Amino acid sequence: MSQNQSTQQKLMTNWRWWLCSLLFVATTINYLDRQVLSLTWKDFIALDFHWTDEDYGNITATFSIFYAFVSLFAGKFIDWMGTKKGYIWAIIIWSLGACLHAGCGWATMKFVGIDDVESLRNVAKGSEIALTISSISVWLFLACRIILATGESGNFPAAIKVTAEYFPKKDRAYATSIFNAGASVGALVAPLSIPLLAKHMGWEMAFIIIGTLGFIWAGAWLFLYSAPSESKFVNKAELEYIESDKVSEKEEALAEETANDGPKFSIIDCFKYRQTWAFIVGKFLTDGVWWFFLFWAPAYFSELGFPSSSTMGQILIFVLYLIVTLVSILGGYLPKIFVEKKGMHPYPGRMLAMLIFAFLPIFAMFAQPLASVSVWWPCIIIGVAGAGHQAWSANLYSTIGDMFPKSAIATITGIGTMFGGLCSFAINKFSGMLFDYAGGQGDAFVFMGVSGKPAAYMIVFCYCAVAYLIAWCIMKILVPKYKPINV
């Protein structure tokens, strides 16, 4: 490093990393809000409303499909509204939706004319009134999940746009892995807090307390964020580092253009590029895997005899996401090593890292067979597979900044997120139906030597194991080498 570069490093502010920490907190809140239902439905809410696996599967699937639909427009909304206002709107909407879940029990009792929770629980299983309670409560939760999905769809387009604004290409995967680790940390904190809140204060208060966190974050974002060139927290040295990718007059002209919102991309225009389709494939085939782990892991451990209301159940979920968190952050640093130590271009370095991460979920196919040996095996294996997804996801998001001008980043992110949501819809809907069917068939339902509901889990785990390698191969065929979009 030259003396001038060394001096610049010493004088440089690090506001970009403080903003990255804010993105991390927002993503943590995002996943905490999403996890409240998965950690309370099996052991708390289902007892009140007589839910089956299919009922829960329908709720998570509807959340996923609506999240997918809104994501198509969320990125465009963020590009149009701007990072600051768009992010605030997103988190306020999803926090409101999270809090509204708390009213579903009261509303259900009003609809069916029951005055207390004990009477609600004591309704005869399978009776007409039980089916009515189940149906009404599912529809009420669906309404709340739709509001939650509407707001949450804006988190990643906004966060990816901030990352592209504040970090040069070589640092984006690492920065993305840091804020994306909020998904893991949210899932890590959730089993230590949400079941305890539900147990001691009621599941309703769990939704309210966790939902309120988003409103606090919105207030902080309002005062702390502005564009790099306008931020009072960014000095000249840091701004020069942020803009260090501008090495040619052509790139500088493009950057100047994008600083004023740049070339406009309609949603239809985005589908004309193979680079868009590569991102779509990466999201469509793999996002559902993460959401399956997120929504169904607590129920899976409950099936193994460790409900989320038990200390062991909470420890298992905690350890699972501790593995995800630690490994995924290191995974986001891998492309930086390829670029700085091996001299690779950011895009091929990212693709090589993604290939490595694509092998980690393969272990998922051993989770169910090894569950008979010890419950810790599926805990560790799902943790490793989840870490592979998070590291993969951080680099996948960063490929957008490699290929597209900043003015299109949130839009492309929204499109890919929509297709990821479609995958999540399919896997959650299918899983709920499959688990109820397999449970009803008992030993008559067999897959790879496993019978009953465990066989159903085995089927889903097998898909999770191979999804990433298939996605990587298709992405490589679509975009075999680095090719940025110039408009």
C-alpha positions in Angstrom: 0.0 0.0 0.0 1.4 3.4 -0.9 1.9 6.2 1.7 -1.0 8.2 0.2 -3.3 5.2 0.4 -2.2 4.5 4.0 -2.9 8.1 4.9 -6.3 8.0 3.3 -7.2 4.9 5.3 -6.2 6.6 8.5 -8.2 9.8 7.7 -11.2 8.0 6.4 -14.5 8.0 8.3 -16.4 4.7 8.5 -19.9 5.8 8.3 -20.7 3.2 5.7 -20.2 0.5 8.3 -22.5 2.2 10.8 -25.2 2.3 8.1 -24.5 -1.4 7.5 -25.1 -2.0 11.1 -28.5 -0.2 10.8 -29.4 -2.5 7.9 -28.4 -5.4 10.0 -30.8 -4.3 12.8 -33.6 -3.7 10.3 -33.1 -7.2 8.9 -33.0 -8.7 12.4 -36.3 -7.0 13.2 -37.7 -8.2 9.9 -37.0 -11.8 10.7 -38.1 -11.5 14.3 -41.5 -10.3 13.2 -41.6 -13.2 10.7 -40.6 -15.8 13.3 -43.2 -14.9 16.0 -45.8 -17.1 14.3 -43.5 -20.1 13.6 -42.5 -20.2 17.3 -45.9 -19.8 18.7 -48.4 -21.6 16.4 -47.6 -25.3 17.3 -47.5 -25.0 21.0 -49.7 -21.9 21.7 -51.9 -20.7 18.9 -52.9 -24.1 17.5 -54.3 -25.0 20.9 -56.6 -22.0 20.9 -57.7 -22.3 17.2 -57.5 -26.1 16.5 -55.1 -25.6 13.6 -53.6 -28.5 11.6 -50.3 -28.6 9.7 -52.2 -27.7 6.5 -53.8 -24.7 8.2 -50.3 -23.4 9.1 -49.0 -24.3 5.7 -51.8 -22.3 4.1 -50.9 -19.3 6.2 -47.2 -19.4 5.4 -47.8 -20.2 1.8 -50.2 -17.2 1.4 -47.7 -15.0 3.1 -45.1 -16.2 0.6 -47.2 -15.7 -2.5 -48.3 -12.2 -1.5 -44.7 -11.4 -0.5 -43.7 -12.6 -4.0 -46.4 -10.5 -5.7 -45.7 -7.3 -3.8 -41.9 -7.8 -4.2 -42.3 -7.3 -8.0 -43.3 -3.7 -7.3 -41.5 -3.1 -4.0 -38.2 -2.6 -5.7 -39.7 -0.2 -8.2 -41.3 1.6 -5.3 -38.0 2.0 -3.5 -36.3 3.2 -6.7 -39.1 5.7 -7.2 -39.6 6.9 -3.5 -35.9 6.9 -2.7 -34.0 4.9 -0.2 -34.7 7.0 2.9 -38.5 7.4 2.5 -39.0 4.0 0.9 -37.3 2.2 3.8 -39.3 4.1 6.4 -42.6 3.2 4.7 -41.7 -0.4 4.4 -40.8 -0.9 8.1 -43.8 1.0 9.4 -46.2 -1.1 7.4 -44.7 -4.4 8.4 -44.5 -3.4 12.1 -48.1 -2.4 12.0 -49.0 -5.8 10.4 -46.9 -7.6 13.1 -48.8 -5.9 15.9 -52.2 -6.6 14.4 -51.7 -10.3 14.8 -52.4 -9.8 18.5 -56.0 -9.0 17.8 -56.8 -12.2 16.0 -57.8 -14.2 19.1 -60.1 -11.5 20.4 -61.7 -11.1 16.9 -62.2 -14.8 16.5 -64.0 -15.1 19.9 -66.3 -12.2 18.9 -67.2 -13.9 15.6 -68.0 -17.2 17.2 -69.6 -15.9 20.4 -67.1 -17.4 22.9 -66.1 -15.2 25.9 -62.8 -16.8 27.1 -59.8 -18.7 25.8 -60.4 -21.7 28.0 -63.8 -22.3 26.4 -62.2 -21.8 22.9 -59.7 -24.5 23.6 -62.2 -26.9 25.1 -64.4 -27.1 22.0 -64.6 -30.7 20.8 -62.0 -31.5 18.2 -63.5 -32.0 14.7 -66.8 -30.5 15.7 -68.5 -27.9 13.5 -67.7 -25.1 15.9 -64.0 -26.2 16.0 -63.9 -26.0 12.2 -65.5 -22.6 12.3 -63.0 -21.4 14.9 -60.2 -22.7 12.7 -61.5 -21.2 9.5 -62.2 -17.7 11.0 -58.8 -17.5 12.8 -56.9 -18.6 9.7 -58.5 -15.9 7.6 -57.8 -13.3 10.3 -54.1 -14.3 10.4 -54.0 -14.3 6.7 -55.1 -10.7 6.6 -52.3 -9.7 9.1 -49.7 -11.8 7.2 -50.6 -9.9 4.0 -50.0 -6.5 5.7 -46.7 -7.9 7.1 -45.7 -9.2 3.7 -46.4 -5.9 2.0 -44.0 -4.1 4.3 -41.3 -6.8 4.6 -41.0 -7.0 0.8 -39.3 -3.6 0.8 -36.5 -4.6 3.2 -34.1 -6.3 0.9 -34.5 -4.0 -2.2 -33.8 -1.0 0.1 -30.9 -2.6 1.9 -29.3 -3.8 -1.3 -29.7 -0.3 -2.8 -28.0 1.2 0.3 -25.1 -1.3 0.0 -24.6 -0.3 -3.7 -24.6 3.4 -2.7 -22.2 3.1 0.1 -19.7 0.3 -0.8 -17.4 -0.4 -3.8 -18.0 -3.7 -5.6 -15.2 -5.6 -3.8 -16.8 -4.9 -0.4 -20.5 -5.4 -1.3 -20.7 -9.2 -0.7 -19.1 -8.8 2.7 -21.3 -5.8 3.6 -24.4 -7.7 2.4 -23.4 -10.8 4.4 -23.2 -8.6 7.5 -26.7 -7.1 7.2 -28.0 -10.4 5.8 -26.8 -12.0 8.9 -29.7 -10.2 10.6 -31.9 -12.9 9.2 -29.9 -15.5 11.2 -29.5 -13.3 14.3 -33.3 -12.6 14.2 -33.9 -16.4 14.1 -31.2 -16.8 16.8 -32.7 -14.3 19.2 -36.3 -15.4 18.5 -36.3 -18.8 20.3 -34.7 -17.2 23.4 -37.3 -14.5 23.6 -40.6 -15.2 21.8 -41.6 -18.5 23.5 -40.8 -16.9 26.9 -43.0 -13.9 26.0 -45.7 -16.2 24.8 -45.5 -18.4 27.9 -45.5 -15.6 30.5 -47.3 -12.8 28.8 -49.4 -14.5 26.2 -48.7 -15.0 22.5 -50.5 -11.8 21.8 -47.9 -9.7 23.6 -45.1 -11.5 21.8 -46.5 -10.0 18.5 -46.9 -6.5 20.0 -43.5 -6.3 21.7 -41.5 -7.5 18.8 -43.6 -5.5 16.3 -42.9 -2.2 18.2 -39.2 -2.5 17.5 -39.7 -1.5 13.9 -41.2 1.9 14.8 -38.1 2.7 16.9 -35.8 1.8 14.0 -37.8 4.0 11.6 -37.1 7.0 13.9 -33.4 6.3 13.9 -33.2 5.9 10.1 -35.0 9.2 9.6 -32.2 11.1 11.3 -29.2 9.1 10.3 -29.5 8.3 6.6 -28.6 10.4 3.6 -26.8 9.8 0.3 -23.0 9.5 0.6 -22.3 12.8 -1.2 -24.8 14.6 1.1 -24.0 12.9 4.4 -22.4 15.0 7.1 -20.9 11.8 8.6 -18.9 10.9 5.4 -15.6 12.8 4.8 -13.8 13.3 1.5 -11.5 10.3 2.0 -14.4 7.9 2.6 -16.4 9.3 -0.3 -13.4 8.7 -2.6 -13.2 5.1 -1.3 -17.0 4.6 -1.8 -16.6 5.8 -5.4 -13.4 4.0 -6.1 -15.0 1.8 -8.8 -15.2 4.8 -11.1 -12.0 4.0 -13.0 -13.0 5.1 -16.5 -14.7 8.1 -18.0 -17.5 5.8 -19.1 -18.2 4.6 -15.6 -17.9 8.1 -14.2 -20.5 9.3 -16.8 -22.8 6.4 -15.8 -22.3 7.1 -12.1 -23.1 10.8 -12.7 -26.2 9.8 -14.6 -27.3 7.3 -11.9 -26.7 9.9 -9.2 -29.6 11.8 -10.7 -31.7 8.6 -10.8 -29.8 7.4 -13.9 -31.2 5.4 -16.8 -34.8 4.4 -16.2 -35.6 0.7 -16.2 -39.2 -0.4 -16.5 -40.1 -3.8 -15.0 -40.7 -5.1 -18.5 -37.2 -3.8 -19.6 -35.5 -5.8 -16.9 -36.8 -9.1 -18.2 -34.9 -8.5 -21.5 -31.5 -9.3 -19.9 -30.0 -12.7 -19.3 -28.4 -11.2 -16.1 -31.9 -10.7 -14.7 -32.9 -14.2 -15.4 -29.8 -15.5 -13.8 -30.7 -13.7 -10.6 -34.3 -14.9 -10.9 -33.1 -18.6 -11.2 -30.8 -18.1 -8.2 -33.7 -16.8 -6.1 -36.5 -19.1 -7.4 -34.8 -22.4 -6.8 -33.3 -21.5 -3.4 -35.3 -19.0 -1.4 -38.0 -21.5 -0.5 -35.3 -23.7 1.2 -34.5 -20.9 3.7 -38.1 -20.1 4.3 -38.8 -23.8 4.9 -36.1 -24.0 7.6 -37.4 -20.7 9.1 -41.1 -21.6 9.2 -40.9 -25.4 9.9 -37.7 -26.0 12.1 -39.5 -25.3 15.4 -42.4 -27.6 14.4 -39.9 -30.3 13.3 -38.1 -30.3 16.6 -41.5 -30.4 18.3 -42.3 -33.5 16.3 -39.1 -35.0 17.6 -40.3 -34.3 21.1 -38.7 -30.9 21.8 -41.4 -28.2 21.5 -40.4 -24.5 21.4 -42.0 -24.0 24.8 -39.3 -26.4 26.3 -35.8 -25.4 27.3 -34.3 -28.0 25.0 -36.4 -26.9 22.1 -35.2 -23.3 22.5 -31.6 -24.4 22.8 -31.9 -26.5 19.6 -33.2 -23.5 17.6 -30.6 -21.2 19.2 -27.7 -23.5 18.3 -29.0 -24.0 14.8 -29.1 -20.3 14.0 -25.8 -19.7 15.9 -24.2 -22.0 13.3 -26.0 -20.1 10.5 -24.9 -16.7 11.8 -21.2 -17.5 12.3 -20.6 -19.5 9.1 -22.6 -17.1 6.9 -20.6 -14.0 7.9 -17.4 -15.8 7.1 -18.9 -16.9 3.8 -19.5 -13.4 2.8 -15.9 -12.6 3.3 -14.7 -15.3 0.9 -15.2 -13.3 -2.4 -13.2 -10.5 -0.8 -10.3 -12.9 -0.4 -10.6 -14.1 -4.0 -10.5 -10.5 -5.2 -7.8 -9.0 -3.0 -5.6 -12.1 -2.5 -6.1 -14.0 -5.7 -6.6 -11.0 -8.0 -9.9 -12.2 -9.4 -12.6 -9.9 -10.8 -15.5 -9.5 -8.3 -18.0 -11.3 -10.4 -16.1 -14.6 -11.1 -14.8 -14.5 -7.5 -18.4 -14.3 -6.4 -19.5 -17.2 -8.6 -16.7 -19.4 -7.3 -17.7 -18.6 -3.8 -21.3 -19.4 -4.6 -20.3 -22.8 -6.0 -18.5 -23.6 -2.7 -21.6 -22.6 -0.7 -23.9 -24.6 -3.0 -22.3 -27.8 -1.6 -23.1 -27.1 2.0 -26.9 -27.8 1.8 -26.2 -31.3 0.4 -25.9 -32.5 4.0 -29.6 -31.7 4.5 -30.5 -35.1 3.1 -28.9 -36.8 6.1 -30.9 -34.7 8.7 -33.9 -37.1 9.0 -32.0 -40.4 9.0 -29.6 -39.1 11.7 -32.4 -37.8 13.8 -32.9 -41.3 15.1 -29.3 -41.2 16.5 -29.5 -37.8 18.2 -31.6 -34.7 17.8 -28.3 -32.7 17.6 -27.6 -34.1 14.2 -30.5 -32.5 12.4 -29.8 -29.3 14.4 -26.2 -29.1 13.2 -27.0 -30.2 9.7 -29.8 -27.8 9.2 -27.6 -25.1 10.7 -24.8 -25.8 8.1 -27.4 -25.9 5.3 -28.9 -22.6 6.4 -25.4 -21.1 6.6 -24.8 -22.2 3.1 -28.0 -20.4 2.0 -27.2 -17.2 3.8 -23.7 -17.0 2.3 -25.1 -17.9 -1.1 -27.8 -15.3 -0.7 -25.3 -12.5 0.2 -23.3 -13.1 -2.9 -26.3 -13.6 -5.1 -27.6 -10.2 -4.1 -24.3 -8.6 -4.8 -24.3 -9.9 -8.4 -27.0 -7.3 -9.1 -24.6 -4.4 -8.2 -22.0 -6.0 -10.4 -24.2 -6.1 -13.5 -26.7 -3.3 -13.3 -26.5 0.5 -12.7 -27.6 1.7 -9.3 -30.9 3.1 -10.7 -32.1 -0.5 -11.4 -30.8 -2.3 -8.4 -33.9 -2.2 -6.2 -36.1 -3.1 -9.1 -34.1 -6.2 -10.0 -33.9 -7.1 -6.4 -37.7 -6.9 -6.2 -38.2 -9.1 -9.3 -35.9 -11.8 -7.9 -37.5 -11.6 -4.5 -40.9 -12.1 -6.2 -39.7 -15.4 -7.8 -38.1 -16.4 -4.5 -41.5 -15.9 -2.8 -43.1 -18.1 -5.4 -40.7 -20.9 -4.5 -41.5 -20.3 -0.8 -45.2 -20.5 -1.5 -44.8 -23.8 -3.3 -42.6 -25.4 -0.7 -44.7 -24.3 2.3 -48.1 -25.2 0.7 -46.7 -28.5 -0.4 -45.1 -29.2 3.0 -48.3 -28.5 5.0 -50.4 -30.8 2.8 -47.7 -33.5 2.7 -47.1 -33.6 6.5 -50.8 -34.0 7.2 -51.2 -36.6 4.5 -48.1 -38.6 5.6 -49.2 -38.3 9.2 -52.6 -39.8 8.3 -51.1 -42.6 6.3 -48.7 -43.6 9.0 -46.4 -46.6 8.1 -48.1 -46.9 4.7 -46.3 -43.7 3.6 -42.7 -44.7 2.8 -39.8 -42.8 1.2 -36.2 -44.0 1.1 -36.7 -46.4 4.0 -38.4 -43.8 6.2 -42.2 -44.0 7.0 -44.9 -41.7 8.2 -44.4 -37.9 8.7 -40.6 -38.4 8.9 -40.7 -39.6 5.3 -42.5 -36.4 4.3 -39.7 -34.4 6.0 -37.2 -36.5 4.1 -38.7 -35.6 0.8 -38.4 -31.9 1.5 -34.9 -32.2 2.9 -33.8 -33.9 -0.4 -35.0 -31.0 -2.4 -33.2 -28.6 -0.1 -30.0 -30.6 -0.6 -29.8 -30.2 -4.4 -31.5 -26.9 -5.1 -28.3 -24.7 -5.0 -26.1 -26.8 -7.3 -28.9 -26.8 -9.9 -29.4 -23.1 -9.5 -25.6 -22.4 -9.9 -25.4 -24.5 -13.1 -28.3 -22.7 -14.7 -26.9 -19.3 -13.7 -23.5 -20.1 -15.2 -25.2 -21.1 -18.4 -27.1 -17.9 -18.6 -24.2 -15.6 -17.7 -21.0 -17.6 -18.3 -18.7 -14.5 -17.7 -18.9 -11.0 -16.4 -21.1 -8.8 -18.6 -22.4 -5.5 -17.1 -25.5 -3.8 -18.5 -24.8 -0.5 -20.2 -27.7 1.7 -21.3 
